Amino acid sequence: MPILNLLQVFKVDIKPFSDYNLLPIYVRVADDLRGKLGHSPFDYGAQLPGEMDLAKAYNLSRGTIRAALDILAKEGLISRQPGRGTLILSPDAKDKARYRIAVVWSIIRGVSSEMFAGLESQVAEAGCDLIFSTSEHEPDKEAQILSRLLNSDIDGIVIYGTGDERNNGLLKAFVEKEIPVILLDRFVPELREQVCWVTSANQPGAFEVTRHLIELGHRRIAHVVWTPDNENINTLVERRAGYLQALSEAKLDIEMASILSVSGPAWDHSNFPERFWKLLNEYRPTALFFNSDSAAFRAIPLLKQHGLHVPKDISVAGFDGLRLPFDFKPLNLTTVVQDFSRLGKEAGHAVIEMIRHPKRESLHIRVPVTLHIGETSAPFISNASSKGVPYLTKGAG
């Protein structure tokens, strides 16, 4: 609608009596707009003029207009649709003004189910609809899902992705289309400031658990990564960095640090046992820090096959804090506990916040972790039954 016509329609009726004038101007603008909705030319189902046009019509700042529209949006009188404008809702359509949030999940497993439950609870509380898809940890399938969603009618998207760099272009396309993107449990470095991300404090957590092993007297501490994930995703990179940081601060020679990484799609069909045994024989570690609890639990039987008992001969630590079924009672693992439910809730909050306030800065959230000292880590004792010998610190004679 031309500005001239807008000026004729929006003759703001700011009521001159009593305490009404004491109300903030954006509240009075919202009141004025509320009275105009549903009347020509602002019939139900039509689009409201843009913020800049309204600002010129009212001779007020765009920020004031945005605050007024926030009130109307919360009342369900209008629906802001990023990239598509603001729709005027009829009274019987207000309840149908629900945000449609797409969720793309890379893989269904114990930790992700807790995250999804947290996400779902937050989104349901806000009255939004979820559109769920899973890529089954296949980058090509993830690309197909993202391409389809890019051309669908969604208001925001939460991605617990594969971390495959080939799909970064699709993520950029969502950003260019002004559809809020929330990356869960990881982020893409090149899009770090352009999208929201929610992840755990991976590096501090890895640092704490490695420092715990060092304080127990261990000096040969190996880091073992055994996962279907891409080894370059930030969660694994940060945990590796925390491990190396702890060694460095303890003045241990990080050049002697041993890192075994078996990752990617073929991880479960790899020669991990052979490579793991080679690590044990050549490096002779007295402690192992695994990238995840599931990797640690899978490896413990291999240690037994190698004649090593946990924690008598070798200490083991993980990362996650898995909640296992009540009828499955493995060793009480020393680990870094993530708050998966909170990760999901924070992601849900972030996507709703960005849909409602598309111009705000992207949210970057680190969820704290805690160290759990279980029964799989013990002080290093150099004796005949010990399979490893501490190596010397730098400068030691």
C-alpha positions as a Markdown table, in Angstrom:
| # | Residue | x | y | z |
|---|---|---|---|---|
| 1 | Met | 0.0 | 0.0 | 0.0 |
| 2 | Pro | 1.4 | 3.5 | -0.9 |
| 3 | Ile | 2.6 | 5.6 | 2.0 |
| 4 | Leu | 0.1 | 8.4 | 1.1 |
| 5 | Asn | -2.8 | 6.0 | 1.6 |
| 6 | Leu | -1.2 | 4.6 | 4.7 |
| 7 | Leu | -1.0 | 8.1 | 6.2 |
| 8 | Gln | -4.7 | 8.6 | 5.5 |
| 9 | Val | -5.7 | 5.2 | 7.1 |
| 10 | Phe | -3.4 | 5.5 | 10.1 |
| 11 | Lys | -4.6 | 8.7 | 11.7 |
| 12 | Val | -3.5 | 7.5 | 15.1 |
| 13 | Asp | -6.3 | 8.0 | 17.6 |
| 14 | Ile | -4.2 | 8.5 | 20.7 |
| 15 | Lys | -6.9 | 9.0 | 23.3 |
| 16 | Pro | -6.3 | 12.3 | 25.1 |
| 17 | Phe | -7.9 | 11.4 | 28.5 |
| 18 | Ser | -6.7 | 10.3 | 31.9 |
| 19 | Asp | -3.9 | 7.9 | 32.4 |
| 20 | Tyr | -3.9 | 6.5 | 28.8 |
| 21 | Asn | -1.2 | 9.1 | 27.9 |
| 22 | Leu | 1.1 | 7.6 | 30.6 |
| 23 | Leu | 1.2 | 4.3 | 28.7 |
| 24 | Pro | 4.3 | 3.6 | 26.6 |
| 25 | Ile | 3.8 | 4.8 | 23.0 |
| 26 | Tyr | 4.3 | 1.2 | 21.6 |
| 27 | Val | 1.4 | 0.1 | 23.8 |
| 28 | Arg | -0.8 | 2.8 | 22.4 |
| 29 | Val | 0.2 | 2.0 | 18.9 |
| 30 | Ala | -0.7 | -1.6 | 19.5 |
| 31 | Asp | -4.1 | -0.5 | 20.8 |
| 32 | Asp | -4.6 | 1.7 | 17.7 |
| 33 | Leu | -3.6 | -1.1 | 15.3 |
| 34 | Arg | -5.8 | -3.6 | 17.2 |
| 35 | Gly | -8.9 | -1.5 | 16.4 |
| 36 | Lys | -8.0 | -1.3 | 12.7 |
| 37 | Leu | -7.5 | -5.0 | 12.2 |
| 38 | Gly | -10.4 | -6.7 | 10.5 |
| 39 | His | -11.6 | -3.5 | 8.7 |
| 40 | Ser | -10.8 | -2.5 | 5.1 |
| 41 | Pro | -8.1 | -2.3 | 3.9 |
| 42 | Phe | -6.8 | -4.6 | 6.6 |
| 43 | Asp | -9.2 | -7.5 | 6.4 |
| 44 | Tyr | -8.5 | -10.8 | 8.0 |
| 45 | Gly | -6.2 | -12.8 | 5.9 |
| 46 | Ala | -4.5 | -9.8 | 4.3 |
| 47 | Gln | -0.9 | -8.8 | 4.9 |
| 48 | Leu | -0.1 | -6.0 | 7.3 |
| 49 | Pro | 2.2 | -3.3 | 5.9 |
| 50 | Gly | 5.9 | -3.7 | 6.7 |
| 51 | Glu | 7.6 | -2.2 | 9.7 |
| 52 | Met | 9.2 | 0.6 | 7.8 |
| 53 | Asp | 5.9 | 1.7 | 6.1 |
| 54 | Leu | 4.2 | 1.6 | 9.5 |
| 55 | Ala | 7.0 | 3.6 | 11.0 |
| 56 | Lys | 6.6 | 6.3 | 8.4 |
| 57 | Ala | 2.8 | 6.3 | 8.7 |
| 58 | Tyr | 3.0 | 6.8 | 12.5 |
| 59 | Asn | 6.1 | 9.0 | 12.3 |
| 60 | Leu | 7.7 | 6.8 | 14.9 |
| 61 | Ser | 10.8 | 4.6 | 15.0 |
| 62 | Arg | 10.9 | 1.1 | 13.6 |
| 63 | Gly | 11.8 | -0.2 | 17.0 |
| 64 | Thr | 8.6 | 1.3 | 18.5 |
| 65 | Ile | 6.5 | -0.3 | 15.7 |
| 66 | Arg | 8.3 | -3.7 | 16.2 |
| 67 | Ala | 7.4 | -3.5 | 20.0 |
| 68 | Ala | 3.8 | -2.8 | 19.1 |
| 69 | Leu | 3.7 | -5.7 | 16.7 |
| 70 | Asp | 5.2 | -8.0 | 19.3 |
| 71 | Ile | 2.2 | -7.4 | 21.5 |
| 72 | Leu | -0.2 | -8.2 | 18.7 |
| 73 | Ala | 1.7 | -11.3 | 17.8 |
| 74 | Lys | 1.6 | -12.6 | 21.4 |
| 75 | Glu | -2.1 | -12.0 | 21.4 |
| 76 | Gly | -2.4 | -14.1 | 18.3 |
| 77 | Leu | -3.8 | -11.2 | 16.2 |
| 78 | Ile | -1.0 | -11.4 | 13.6 |
| 79 | Ser | 1.4 | -14.0 | 12.4 |
| 80 | Arg | 5.0 | -13.0 | 11.5 |
| 81 | Gln | 6.3 | -15.3 | 8.8 |
| 82 | Pro | 10.1 | -14.7 | 8.1 |
| 83 | Gly | 10.6 | -13.9 | 4.5 |
| 84 | Arg | 6.8 | -13.8 | 3.8 |
| 85 | Gly | 5.5 | -10.8 | 5.8 |
| 86 | Thr | 3.0 | -10.4 | 8.6 |
| 87 | Leu | -0.5 | -12.0 | 8.2 |
| 88 | Ile | -3.6 | -10.5 | 9.8 |
| 89 | Leu | -5.4 | -13.4 | 11.6 |
| 90 | Ser | -9.2 | -13.7 | 12.0 |
| 91 | Pro | -10.5 | -14.5 | 15.5 |
| 92 | Asp | -11.3 | -18.1 | 14.5 |
| 93 | Ala | -7.9 | -18.6 | 13.0 |
| 94 | Lys | -5.8 | -17.4 | 15.9 |
| 95 | Asp | -5.5 | -20.8 | 17.4 |
| 96 | Lys | -4.2 | -22.1 | 14.1 |
| 97 | Ala | -1.3 | -19.6 | 14.1 |
| 98 | Arg | 1.2 | -22.2 | 15.2 |
| 99 | Tyr | 4.8 | -22.1 | 14.2 |
| 100 | Arg | 6.0 | -25.0 | 12.2 |
| 101 | Ile | 9.4 | -26.1 | 13.3 |
| 102 | Ala | 11.4 | -28.7 | 11.3 |
| 103 | Val | 13.7 | -31.1 | 13.2 |
| 104 | Val | 16.4 | -33.0 | 11.3 |
| 105 | Trp | 18.0 | -35.8 | 13.4 |
| 106 | Ser | 21.1 | -37.6 | 12.3 |
| 107 | Ile | 20.8 | -40.7 | 14.3 |
| 108 | Ile | 18.5 | -42.1 | 17.0 |
| 109 | Arg | 20.4 | -43.3 | 20.0 |
| 110 | Gly | 20.2 | -43.0 | 23.8 |
| 111 | Val | 21.7 | -39.5 | 24.2 |
| 112 | Ser | 19.7 | -38.0 | 21.3 |
| 113 | Ser | 16.4 | -39.4 | 22.7 |
| 114 | Glu | 16.9 | -37.3 | 25.8 |
| 115 | Met | 17.7 | -34.2 | 23.7 |
| 116 | Phe | 14.7 | -34.7 | 21.6 |
| 117 | Ala | 12.4 | -35.1 | 24.6 |
| 118 | Gly | 13.7 | -31.8 | 26.0 |
| 119 | Leu | 13.3 | -30.1 | 22.6 |
| 120 | Glu | 9.8 | -31.5 | 22.2 |
| 121 | Ser | 8.7 | -30.3 | 25.7 |
| 122 | Gln | 9.8 | -26.8 | 25.0 |
| 123 | Val | 8.2 | -26.6 | 21.6 |
| 124 | Ala | 5.0 | -28.1 | 22.8 |
| 125 | Glu | 4.8 | -25.6 | 25.7 |
| 126 | Ala | 5.0 | -22.8 | 23.1 |
| 127 | Gly | 2.2 | -24.4 | 21.1 |
| 128 | Cys | 4.3 | -25.2 | 18.0 |
| 129 | Asp | 4.2 | -28.0 | 15.6 |
| 130 | Leu | 7.2 | -30.3 | 14.9 |
| 131 | Ile | 8.0 | -31.8 | 11.5 |
| 132 | Phe | 10.5 | -34.6 | 12.2 |
| 133 | Ser | 12.9 | -36.2 | 9.8 |
| 134 | Thr | 15.9 | -38.5 | 10.3 |
| 135 | Ser | 18.9 | -38.8 | 8.0 |
| 136 | Glu | 20.0 | -42.1 | 9.6 |
| 137 | His | 23.4 | -40.6 | 9.7 |
| 138 | Glu | 23.7 | -40.5 | 5.9 |
| 139 | Pro | 24.9 | -37.1 | 4.6 |
| 140 | Asp | 23.2 | -37.6 | 1.2 |
| 141 | Lys | 19.9 | -38.3 | 2.8 |
| 142 | Glu | 20.4 | -35.3 | 5.1 |
| 143 | Ala | 21.0 | -33.2 | 1.9 |
| 144 | Gln | 17.7 | -34.5 | 0.4 |
| 145 | Ile | 15.8 | -33.6 | 3.6 |
| 146 | Leu | 17.3 | -30.1 | 3.8 |
| 147 | Ser | 16.6 | -29.4 | 0.2 |
| 148 | Arg | 12.9 | -30.4 | 0.6 |
| 149 | Leu | 12.5 | -28.3 | 3.8 |
| 150 | Leu | 14.2 | -25.3 | 2.2 |
| 151 | Asn | 11.2 | -25.1 | -0.2 |
| 152 | Ser | 8.5 | -25.9 | 2.3 |
| 153 | Asp | 6.4 | -23.7 | 4.6 |
| 154 | Ile | 8.5 | -23.9 | 7.9 |
| 155 | Asp | 9.2 | -21.1 | 10.3 |
| 156 | Gly | 12.5 | -22.5 | 11.8 |
| 157 | Ile | 14.7 | -25.6 | 11.8 |
| 158 | Val | 16.7 | -27.5 | 14.4 |
| 159 | Ile | 19.4 | -29.7 | 13.1 |
| 160 | Tyr | 21.2 | -32.4 | 15.0 |
| 161 | Gly | 23.3 | -33.2 | 11.9 |
| 162 | Thr | 25.9 | -35.4 | 10.5 |
| 163 | Gly | 28.5 | -32.6 | 10.4 |
| 164 | Asp | 29.3 | -33.3 | 6.8 |
| 165 | Glu | 30.8 | -30.2 | 5.2 |
| 166 | Arg | 29.1 | -30.9 | 1.9 |
| 167 | Asn | 25.8 | -29.8 | 3.3 |
| 168 | Asn | 27.1 | -26.4 | 4.6 |
| 169 | Gly | 25.8 | -24.8 | 1.4 |
| 170 | Leu | 22.2 | -25.8 | 2.2 |
| 171 | Leu | 22.6 | -24.4 | 5.7 |
| 172 | Lys | 23.7 | -21.1 | 4.2 |
| 173 | Ala | 20.6 | -21.2 | 2.0 |
| 174 | Phe | 18.3 | -21.3 | 5.0 |
| 175 | Val | 20.2 | -18.3 | 6.4 |
| 176 | Glu | 19.8 | -16.4 | 3.2 |
| 177 | Lys | 16.1 | -17.2 | 3.2 |
| 178 | Glu | 15.9 | -15.8 | 6.8 |
| 179 | Ile | 14.7 | -19.1 | 8.2 |
| 180 | Pro | 16.2 | -19.4 | 11.8 |
| 181 | Val | 18.7 | -22.3 | 12.0 |
| 182 | Ile | 19.6 | -23.9 | 15.3 |
| 183 | Leu | 22.5 | -26.4 | 15.3 |
| 184 | Leu | 22.3 | -28.8 | 18.2 |
| 185 | Asp | 25.3 | -30.5 | 19.8 |
| 186 | Arg | 27.6 | -29.0 | 17.2 |
| 187 | Phe | 28.3 | -25.9 | 15.1 |
| 188 | Val | 29.7 | -25.1 | 11.7 |
| 189 | Pro | 32.8 | -22.9 | 12.1 |
| 190 | Glu | 32.2 | -20.9 | 8.9 |
| 191 | Leu | 28.6 | -20.2 | 10.0 |
| 192 | Arg | 29.4 | -19.8 | 13.6 |
| 193 | Glu | 28.1 | -16.2 | 13.9 |
| 194 | Gln | 25.3 | -16.5 | 11.4 |
| 195 | Val | 23.3 | -19.3 | 13.0 |
| 196 | Cys | 22.3 | -20.3 | 16.5 |
| 197 | Trp | 24.0 | -23.3 | 18.1 |
| 198 | Val | 23.6 | -25.2 | 21.4 |
| 199 | Thr | 26.3 | -27.5 | 22.6 |
| 200 | Ser | 28.0 | -28.8 | 25.8 |
| 201 | Ala | 31.1 | -27.4 | 27.3 |
| 202 | Asn | 33.2 | -30.1 | 25.6 |
| 203 | Gln | 36.7 | -28.8 | 26.0 |
| 204 | Pro | 36.4 | -28.0 | 29.7 |
| 205 | Gly | 34.8 | -31.4 | 30.3 |
| 206 | Ala | 37.6 | -33.2 | 28.5 |
| 207 | Phe | 40.1 | -31.2 | 30.4 |
| 208 | Glu | 38.6 | -32.0 | 33.8 |
| 209 | Val | 38.4 | -35.8 | 33.2 |
| 210 | Thr | 42.0 | -35.9 | 31.8 |
| 211 | Arg | 43.2 | -33.8 | 34.7 |
| 212 | His | 41.5 | -36.3 | 37.1 |
| 213 | Leu | 43.4 | -39.2 | 35.5 |
| 214 | Ile | 46.7 | -37.2 | 35.8 |
| 215 | Glu | 46.0 | -36.5 | 39.5 |
| 216 | Leu | 45.6 | -40.2 | 40.0 |
| 217 | Gly | 49.3 | -40.5 | 38.9 |
| 218 | His | 48.7 | -41.6 | 35.3 |
| 219 | Arg | 51.2 | -40.2 | 32.7 |
| 220 | Arg | 50.5 | -42.5 | 29.7 |
| 221 | Ile | 46.9 | -41.4 | 28.9 |
| 222 | Ala | 45.6 | -42.2 | 25.5 |
| 223 | His | 42.6 | -40.6 | 23.8 |
| 224 | Val | 40.5 | -43.0 | 21.8 |
| 225 | Val | 37.8 | -41.9 | 19.4 |
| 226 | Trp | 35.4 | -44.6 | 18.1 |
| 227 | Thr | 32.3 | -43.2 | 16.6 |
| 228 | Pro | 30.1 | -43.0 | 13.5 |
| 229 | Asp | 30.4 | -39.2 | 13.6 |
| 230 | Asn | 32.7 | -37.2 | 11.4 |
| 231 | Glu | 36.0 | -36.8 | 13.4 |
| 232 | Asn | 36.1 | -33.1 | 12.4 |
| 233 | Ile | 32.8 | -32.1 | 14.1 |
| 234 | Asn | 33.4 | -29.5 | 16.8 |
| 235 | Thr | 32.3 | -31.8 | 19.7 |
| 236 | Leu | 35.2 | -34.3 | 18.9 |
| 237 | Val | 37.7 | -31.5 | 18.1 |
| 238 | Glu | 36.9 | -29.7 | 21.4 |
| 239 | Arg | 37.2 | -32.9 | 23.5 |
| 240 | Arg | 40.6 | -33.6 | 21.8 |
| 241 | Ala | 41.7 | -30.1 | 22.6 |
| 242 | Gly | 40.7 | -30.4 | 26.3 |
| 243 | Tyr | 42.6 | -33.7 | 26.5 |
| 244 | Leu | 45.8 | -32.0 | 25.1 |
| 245 | Gln | 45.3 | -28.9 | 27.2 |
| 246 | Ala | 45.3 | -31.0 | 30.4 |
| 247 | Leu | 48.5 | -32.8 | 29.3 |
| 248 | Ser | 50.1 | -29.5 | 28.5 |
| 249 | Glu | 49.2 | -27.8 | 31.8 |
| 250 | Ala | 50.6 | -30.8 | 33.7 |
| 251 | Lys | 53.8 | -30.3 | 31.7 |
| 252 | Leu | 53.5 | -33.7 | 30.1 |
| 253 | Asp | 55.0 | -34.1 | 26.6 |
| 254 | Ile | 52.0 | -33.7 | 24.3 |
| 255 | Glu | 54.2 | -34.9 | 21.4 |
| 256 | Met | 54.0 | -38.3 | 23.1 |
| 257 | Ala | 50.3 | -38.1 | 23.5 |
| 258 | Ser | 48.5 | -41.0 | 21.7 |
| 259 | Ile | 45.3 | -40.5 | 19.9 |
| 260 | Leu | 43.5 | -43.3 | 18.1 |
| 261 | Ser | 40.6 | -42.2 | 15.9 |
| 262 | Val | 38.3 | -44.6 | 14.1 |
| 263 | Ser | 35.2 | -42.7 | 12.8 |
| 264 | Gly | 32.8 | -42.1 | 10.0 |
| 265 | Pro | 30.3 | -44.4 | 8.3 |
| 266 | Ala | 32.5 | -47.5 | 8.3 |
| 267 | Trp | 33.4 | -47.2 | 12.0 |
| 268 | Asp | 31.5 | -50.4 | 13.0 |
| 269 | His | 33.0 | -52.5 | 10.2 |
| 270 | Ser | 36.6 | -51.2 | 10.7 |
| 271 | Asn | 39.7 | -53.0 | 12.0 |
| 272 | Phe | 39.3 | -51.2 | 15.4 |
| 273 | Pro | 40.2 | -54.2 | 17.6 |
| 274 | Glu | 43.5 | -54.7 | 15.7 |
| 275 | Arg | 44.3 | -51.0 | 15.9 |
| 276 | Phe | 43.3 | -50.8 | 19.5 |
| 277 | Trp | 45.5 | -53.7 | 20.5 |
| 278 | Lys | 48.4 | -52.1 | 18.6 |
| 279 | Leu | 47.9 | -49.0 | 20.6 |
| 280 | Leu | 48.0 | -51.0 | 23.8 |
| 281 | Asn | 51.1 | -52.9 | 22.9 |
| 282 | Glu | 53.1 | -50.0 | 21.5 |
| 283 | Tyr | 52.1 | -47.1 | 23.7 |
| 284 | Arg | 51.3 | -49.1 | 26.8 |
| 285 | Pro | 48.9 | -46.6 | 28.3 |
| 286 | Thr | 47.8 | -46.8 | 32.0 |
| 287 | Ala | 44.6 | -44.8 | 31.3 |
| 288 | Leu | 42.2 | -44.4 | 28.4 |
| 289 | Phe | 39.9 | -41.4 | 27.8 |
| 290 | Phe | 37.2 | -42.3 | 25.2 |
| 291 | Asn | 35.2 | -39.8 | 23.2 |
| 292 | Ser | 32.0 | -41.3 | 24.5 |
| 293 | Asp | 30.6 | -43.7 | 27.1 |
| 294 | Ser | 29.3 | -46.0 | 24.4 |
| 295 | Ala | 32.9 | -46.3 | 22.9 |
| 296 | Ala | 34.2 | -47.0 | 26.4 |
| 297 | Phe | 31.7 | -49.8 | 27.1 |
| 298 | Arg | 32.4 | -51.3 | 23.7 |
| 299 | Ala | 36.1 | -51.3 | 24.3 |
| 300 | Ile | 36.2 | -52.7 | 27.8 |
| 301 | Pro | 35.5 | -56.3 | 26.6 |
| 302 | Leu | 38.4 | -55.9 | 24.2 |
| 303 | Leu | 40.6 | -54.9 | 27.2 |
| 304 | Lys | 39.6 | -58.1 | 29.0 |
| 305 | Gln | 40.6 | -60.1 | 25.9 |
| 306 | His | 43.9 | -58.4 | 26.0 |
| 307 | Gly | 44.4 | -59.5 | 29.7 |
| 308 | Leu | 43.8 | -56.0 | 31.1 |
| 309 | His | 41.3 | -55.5 | 34.0 |
| 310 | Val | 39.6 | -52.2 | 34.7 |
| 311 | Pro | 40.7 | -50.4 | 36.9 |
| 312 | Lys | 43.4 | -52.7 | 38.3 |
| 313 | Asp | 45.5 | -52.7 | 35.2 |
| 314 | Ile | 44.2 | -49.7 | 33.3 |
| 315 | Ser | 41.8 | -46.8 | 34.1 |
| 316 | Val | 39.0 | -45.9 | 31.7 |
| 317 | Ala | 37.0 | -42.7 | 31.4 |
| 318 | Gly | 34.2 | -41.7 | 28.9 |
| 319 | Phe | 32.1 | -38.7 | 28.0 |
| 320 | Asp | 28.3 | -38.4 | 28.1 |
| 321 | Gly | 26.9 | -39.8 | 31.3 |
| 322 | Leu | 24.7 | -42.4 | 29.6 |
| 323 | Arg | 21.5 | -43.5 | 31.4 |
| 324 | Leu | 21.4 | -47.2 | 30.7 |
| 325 | Pro | 18.5 | -49.6 | 31.2 |
| 326 | Phe | 17.9 | -50.7 | 34.8 |
| 327 | Asp | 18.5 | -54.3 | 33.9 |
| 328 | Phe | 21.9 | -53.5 | 32.3 |
| 329 | Lys | 24.5 | -53.0 | 35.0 |
| 330 | Pro | 27.9 | -52.3 | 33.5 |
| 331 | Leu | 30.8 | -50.8 | 35.4 |
| 332 | Asn | 30.2 | -47.5 | 37.1 |
| 333 | Leu | 32.1 | -45.5 | 34.5 |
| 334 | Thr | 34.1 | -42.4 | 35.3 |
| 335 | Thr | 32.7 | -39.9 | 32.8 |
| 336 | Val | 31.8 | -36.4 | 31.9 |
| 337 | Val | 28.0 | -36.0 | 32.3 |
| 338 | Gln | 26.1 | -33.9 | 29.7 |
| 339 | Asp | 22.7 | -32.5 | 30.4 |
| 340 | Phe | 21.0 | -33.8 | 27.3 |
| 341 | Ser | 17.5 | -32.7 | 28.4 |
| 342 | Arg | 18.7 | -29.1 | 28.8 |
| 343 | Leu | 20.5 | -29.2 | 25.5 |
| 344 | Gly | 17.2 | -30.0 | 23.8 |
| 345 | Lys | 15.3 | -27.4 | 25.8 |
| 346 | Glu | 17.8 | -24.7 | 25.0 |
| 347 | Ala | 17.5 | -25.5 | 21.3 |
| 348 | Gly | 13.7 | -25.4 | 21.5 |
| 349 | His | 13.9 | -22.0 | 23.3 |
| 350 | Ala | 16.4 | -20.7 | 20.8 |
| 351 | Val | 14.3 | -21.6 | 17.7 |
| 352 | Ile | 11.1 | -20.0 | 19.2 |
| 353 | Glu | 13.0 | -16.9 | 20.3 |
| 354 | Met | 14.5 | -16.4 | 16.8 |
| 355 | Ile | 11.2 | -16.9 | 15.1 |
| 356 | Arg | 9.6 | -14.3 | 17.3 |
| 357 | His | 12.5 | -11.9 | 17.1 |
| 358 | Pro | 14.2 | -12.5 | 13.8 |
| 359 | Lys | 16.4 | -9.4 | 14.0 |
| 360 | Arg | 18.1 | -10.3 | 17.3 |
| 361 | Glu | 21.6 | -11.6 | 17.4 |
| 362 | Ser | 22.1 | -15.3 | 17.0 |
| 363 | Leu | 22.1 | -17.3 | 20.3 |
| 364 | His | 25.3 | -19.3 | 21.2 |
| 365 | Ile | 24.8 | -21.5 | 24.2 |
| 366 | Arg | 27.2 | -23.7 | 26.1 |
| 367 | Val | 25.5 | -26.1 | 28.5 |
| 368 | Pro | 27.7 | -26.9 | 31.6 |
| 369 | Val | 28.9 | -30.5 | 32.2 |
| 370 | Thr | 29.9 | -32.3 | 35.4 |
| 371 | Leu | 32.7 | -34.8 | 36.2 |
| 372 | His | 31.4 | -38.1 | 37.6 |
| 373 | Ile | 34.1 | -40.2 | 39.3 |
| 374 | Gly | 33.1 | -43.8 | 39.0 |
| 375 | Glu | 34.7 | -47.2 | 39.6 |
| 376 | Thr | 36.7 | -47.3 | 36.4 |
| 377 | Ser | 39.5 | -44.9 | 37.4 |
| 378 | Ala | 42.0 | -45.7 | 40.1 |
| 379 | Pro | 45.5 | -44.4 | 41.2 |
| 380 | Phe | 48.4 | -45.6 | 39.1 |
| 381 | Ile | 50.5 | -48.1 | 41.0 |
| 382 | Ser | 53.8 | -49.3 | 39.4 |
| 383 | Asn | 54.1 | -53.0 | 40.2 |
| 384 | Ala | 54.5 | -56.3 | 38.5 |
| 385 | Ser | 50.9 | -56.5 | 37.5 |
| 386 | Ser | 50.9 | -53.1 | 35.9 |
| 387 | Lys | 51.0 | -53.2 | 32.2 |
| 388 | Gly | 52.3 | -49.6 | 31.7 |
| 389 | Val | 55.0 | -47.3 | 33.1 |
| 390 | Pro | 54.6 | -43.6 | 33.4 |
| 391 | Tyr | 56.7 | -41.6 | 31.0 |
| 392 | Leu | 58.8 | -38.7 | 32.1 |
| 393 | Thr | 57.7 | -35.1 | 32.2 |
| 394 | Lys | 59.5 | -32.6 | 30.2 |
| 395 | Gly | 62.8 | -31.7 | 31.7 |
| 396 | Ala | 62.8 | -34.6 | 34.1 |
| 397 | Gly | 66.0 | -36.6 | 34.5 |
